[in-house]
Amino acid sequence: MQIAQKWLTSKANQSVLILLVGGLLFRAIIAFWLYPTFDEAYYYLYSLHLNWSYFDHPAIVAFTTGFGTWLTGDVSQFTIRLGAILCHTGSLIFLYLTSQKIFSPKAAYFTLAIATICPIFQIGFGILSLPDSPLMFFWSASLYCAVTEFLRQPLQNESYSSNSYTPSYRLAILGILVGLACNSKYHGFILGLGLLGFCLTSPPHRVVVRSPWAWFSLGLFIITISPIVFWNMQHDWVSFSFQSARAVPKTGYNLLNVLLVYLAQVAYLFPTLGFPLWRVSLQPILRKIKQIFTQKPITYQDNFKTEKLLILWVSLPLILGFTFIGGYRQILPAWTMPGFWGITLLLGQQAVIWEQKSRLWVRRWLLGSGIMVVSIVLILLLQLTLGIFQKPSQYALLGGFLPVQNDPSTELIDIQQLRRSFSESPILKTALQNSSFIFTNRYYLGGPIAMSLEPVVQIPITCFDIGNDNRGFAFWSRAEQWVGKDALYITTAPFNLRQDLMASYRNHFRSVEEIEQIVIRRGGVAVNIVYVYQAKTLLKPYPRSYGV
């Protein structure tokens, strides 16, 4: 307690605490009100089918998503996000400590502020229950451990030693942390390769390959990732095949798409932060290229410092690699973001240099960015939950301007409305009691349905997708176990008119008849309809595949 009181007497530390606690409360508010996304609800199903690994991702996301529901006994959008919220706070702390260790307390504060403000970090890492949340926790812990291990010996006139290094027990801890990052998302393997690349390109650290600690670390790493390997061995390496196939070109290369990926990254990071992050990412490389072409002698001041080399090795492979892939296939926004997370360390240090020239400018830059990001996020939250831009809506501003049929956010399902309908409708209650299982036509619809049925009824849920994209559902049950059973088919308005779907289901069931329509409202207006069908007697196993 005395240590904490002493720590809080510093104004700088008080500012750090305000950022951490303020960010935590802000993210908690968003997490409480925002409807669950389809991916989050799908990962909730992971927590109902605990296993060594899964088709889409490794296993830790099942535990971070299930943490809040197991702790509270309640299933809601907030409880499935509780693990992500806490993980992100831990990630921010590790990032702050890393910057403080290699640069300065001032740089650490700026780094923390930048990482707190960036909207993609807030939402993708700190609110939504995605594999990225535990990934970034163990990524940040790994980076802190790596800095403590590789940059721990200061010289008299330098921050860290560039001439000597002795491997230590921390390599064993690092092996476990990188393994846990891999168990969160396959990006963790790129982190491990980046650390290896740093050791091979930093002359003092090449001795690591001959160290017993390094080989012990490798053994611990292999043990830590063994759940992934074990599950894939049992399932013909299907998860590795699925993820690696995403890097295989399916179309010709388009440089315009690379530019669009770059601009999208800047937008997700927020332009006032995205452009500077890209600048500090490429600046050392561009300086090296200039030196090569001009044949200018490389001085110590021009060379990569050890700490910068480490940051670039764990960051640039993701940033440049996925940006390049964007030239021949669509990439998701979160794929490059762990790289930019590390680059915030460089931007935080750059902000210290800028502050020496204009303290007022840096203050306005960060404060203005923060105000804009918070305002935009809150406005989007009001639109998603109340429909303030929706036309019509009882909460619409100036009458609204976005027609319901043109608003893709209406596909999000308010599970509370759906739960009330399942618990209050006599027809649905009877149908649930008389059915052996529920199926839907898209894997991502199963999650919101499962969340809404808790605690109304305990009933298995599966997916019958004529496009053969059943994802995890292909592994959570056997096709023949439902033969001869009655089911409920549940889908939403965009799929209800699909004649090919109904033809397929009627070919497999003795009869399929609509029994109920559940209207989902936002702003007092119907924005979506959930259709419930009674499917009598499954005549033959429905084809099960995970091909996409």
Buried (B, 14 or more C-beta within 10 A) or exposed (E): EEEEEEEEEEEEBEEBEEBBEEBBEBBBBBBEBBBBBBBBBBBBBBBBEEBBBBBBBBBBBBBBBBBBBEEEEEBBBBBBBBBBBBBBBBBBBBBBBBBBBBBBBBBBBBBBBBBBBBBBBBBBBBBBBBBBBBBBBBBBBBBBBBBBBBBBEEEEEEBBBBEEBEBBEBBBBBBBBBBBBBBBBBBBBBBBBBBBBBBEEBEBBEBBEEBEBBBBBBEBBEEBBBBBBEBBEEBEEBBBEBBEEBEEEEEEEEEEBBEBBBEBBBEBBBEBBBEBBBBBBBEBEEBBEEBEEEEEEEEEEEBBBBBBBBBBBBBBBBBBBBBEBBBBEEBEBBBBBBBBBBBBBBBBBBBBEBBEEEEEEBEEBBEEBBEBBBEEBBEBBBBBBBBBBBBEBEBBBEEBEBEBEEBEBBBBBBBEBBBBBBBEBEEBBEBBEEBBBBBBBBBBBBBBBBBBBBEBBEBBBBBBBBEEBBBBBBBBBEBEBBBEBBBBBBBBBEBBEEEEBBEBBEEBBEEBEEBBEBEBBBBEBEBBBBBBBBBBEBEEEBBBEBEB
